[in-house]
């Protein structure tokens, strides 16, 4: 992670796991983002990047784990292709 770090936590992911039909797309992800921090998701197709972003935006639910957003936080998500 890069950017200016402050003590105000805006997003917390704890032990996030996502399964699709017996296939684990996201496995036990945990992280905290603080105000001013930036993050990039990089990886090959099919490893769960879009699924993780959709969960952070509240569009999908994880199989396990939790996502906590700071009060008033808006998470934006722009799909790669129009639905």
N, C-alpha and C positions, 0 to 999 in steps of 0.2 A: 504494500500500500504506500501511496505517496500523498503529499499534500500537508497542510498545516494540521497538526493534531491539537485538539482541545479536549477537555474532560467531559464534554457533553456527548453522551452516547445517543445516536439517533436510530440505529438499527442493530439488533442482536439476533443472531441465528444460533440455535443450540441443537446439536445432534440431529440435523435435518437429513431425512432419508426419504427417497421417493422410489416406489416400485410400480412398474407397469407390466401387468400380466406375468408376474413371476420374474421379471428382469429388473434389476436394480439400476436405475438411471442416475441417482444421486445417493451417495453413501456417507452418512455420518459427518455432514459439513457443519462446522461451527465457526463463527466469526463475529466480531463487533466492529461497527463503523462509527466513528466519531465525527462531529460537526467539522466540516472543512476537508475531510479525507476524500480521496477519489480511489476508485478501484476499477480494474478492467478484467473481464473474463475472456480468456484466450484458450482455445483448444479445438481439436478436430470435431467434425460433425458427429452428432449422435452421442456426445458425452454428458449431456444434461444442462448445458448453459442456458438454453431457452427455458427449460423447465424451471430451473432455479430462479430466473428473472420473473417468470410468471407467478411463482409462489411469493416472491418478495413484493410483487405488485398486488397480491391478494386475489389473483385470478384462478389459482389452483391451491389445493391443500396438500401438505406433505403427508406421506404415509406415517412418518414418525417425526418427532422433534417439534420445535416451536420457532416462530418468528415474532419478535416484538419490535414495534415501531414507536418512535417518540410521538407524543401527542402532537397532532397538526402536521406530521410528516406525510408528504405525498410522494409515492414511488411511481414514476412514469415508465411505461413500457410501450415501445413501438415495434410491432412485429415486422419481421423481414419481408413478409408477403402479406398483402391485404387479404383479410378473411372474408 
